[in-house]
Amino acid sequence: MIIDFANVDRWEDSLGWKIGLKQLGKLVSRISYGKKFLRRFYYGEDYGPKNSSTILTKWSETMLTGARYSGFEIVSKRVKYIPDPKYATGYIKKCNLDIEMAIDLIREKENYDTAIIFSGDGDLACVCTYIHEEFHKKVYLFGARDHVGKELIDAQKAGIIKDIIFVEDFEYRLNLKRGF
């Protein structure tokens, strides 16, 4: 299980509801038959715009703690603040973990037969193709209907991604307000 939570978190606006970490953890646990190995949650550690800060922002601390309590193994790195005068804040935040996800999918190849990826990031199509062709792995994608990259849709059409499962169909399990 690969949870690209920065991508998942952006689904909220189009879904009209927030994906709860506890609910996501329960769904992932059911899909993985309770096995905790390789239930990875990729999300940035936000310490704020000062490079010298060693204290996580409240939001980041809450998200990472929630993921840990929900049974995920966290893979993270520091969020970068890039100056950009086009934004009211004067900066844009960036923390891309695509390479870490790709390396983990390749490095852990002996430990899984099926990869289930919660993301819509088209950049992941390359690693999906690689693990399917080189290691004969099955790949499933969970994504929001308006947030799945063309590259992933093309990979599904080519038989690389076995199925794209739309998160909207799991609202009863994932909606933070609705719960289980």
N, C-alpha and C positions, 0 to 999 in steps of 0.2 A: 504494500500500500504506500503510495506516494501522495502526500497531501501538499500541494502547492498553495499554501493558505493565503499568500498575498493575492493570488489569482482568484481563489475562492471568495475571499472577502469582498472583492470588487463586484461579485454577482448580485449583491444586496439591492442595488438600485433597480436593476431590471427585474429581479424577482419580486420586489416589494416586501420582502421579509428577510430577516437576518438568520444566517445559519449558526446554530448554537454549537459550541465546542463539545459540550457534554453529549448532545444529540448526535453529533458527527462521530464522536468516540464510540457511542453505542452502536451506530450503524456499521462502522468499520469493524468493530468487534464481532458483530453478527456475520458480516461478509467473510471475515477471516477465521470464522469458527472459534473465536476466543483466543487464537494464537497471537501473542504480542510481538513476536519477532517480525522485523521489517514493517512496522507500522510507523512510518516516518512523517514528521510534520516539519515542513520547511518554512521558516518565517524569520524575518529580520529582527535583530536586537536594536531597538531605537534608544539611544542615549541622549538624544537631543542634538541641536546644531553645534554644540561646543565639542571639539575633538577630544578635549581633556576630560570630559565627563565620564564618570564611572558608575553612575546611577541610571538605571533604566527609566524611561518615561513610564508613567502610571499605566497607560494603554498597553505598551509593550509588555510590561511586567504581568499585567492581567491576562493577556493573550497567551503568553508563554507558560504561565502557571496553570491556566485552564487547560492547555494542551497536555501538559505533564499529568495533571489529575485525570484527564480523559484517556490516559493509557498510551499516549504517543511518545515515541523517541524523537527528541527535538534536534533538528539540524539547523544551525543558524550562523549568521555572521552580522557584523555591525552595519547598520544603515548609514549610508553616506548622505551628507547634505551638500548639494551642489548649488553654488550661487546661480540664480537666474532672476534677473529683474522683471521678467514677464509675470512672475507670481507675486501675489500680495505679501506673502511671507518673505520674499526675496530669495527663495531657494526652492529646489525640488528635491524630494527624498528618493533615494534609489538603493535597492538591495535585491540583486538578481541572483537567484539560487539555481538557475537552470543547469549550470555545469555540475554542481554538487549532486543534483538529482540524476543527471546522466551518468556520472561516475559511479554513484551508488547502484544504479540499475545494472551496470556492467560488472562492477566489483563483486556484487552479491549474486551473480548469475547461478551459482551452484545451490543457492538457498531458496529458490522459488521456481515455479513453473509458469505462473500467471502474474502479470503486473497489472495492478489496478491503480490508475492515476487520476487524481482529482485535480484537474486543471483544464485550461482551454488554450494554453499557450502553444501556438504553432511551432515554436522553436523545438518543442519536445518530439516532433515528428521524426526528426533525424535519429534520435536514440531509440525510438519505438521501432523504426525500420531496422536499425542495427541489431537490437536484441531479438527481433523476430527472425531476421534472415540468418544471423550468425549462431544464435543459441536456440532457435525454434521456440521462443517464448510466446505465450498468448498475451495479448495486451487489450485491456478494456479501459475506456475513458469515461469518467464522470465529468460532465460539463454543463453549464447553463446554455440554453438554446442560442442566445445572442452573443455568446462568449467563447465559441469554439473556432479556432483558427482554421482557415482554408486548408492548410497543410495537413491538419489532423483529419479533416473530412476526406481529403484525397487519400490519406493513408488507410482510412476505413474502406473506401471504394476499391483500393488495391489489395485488400485482404490482410493488411498489416495490423490494423486495429480491428479486433474481432467485433466490437460493438461500441457505440457511443451511447451512454446511458445519461438521460437528461435529469438533472438534479430536481427540476420542477416536479417530476413524477414521484419524488420522495419527500415532498413538503411535510406530509404527516409525520415523518420521522426526523426531519432536520430543522424545522422552523423553531427558533428559539422561543417564541411566544406560545407555541402550541405544545412542544415537547412530546413525550411519549404517552 
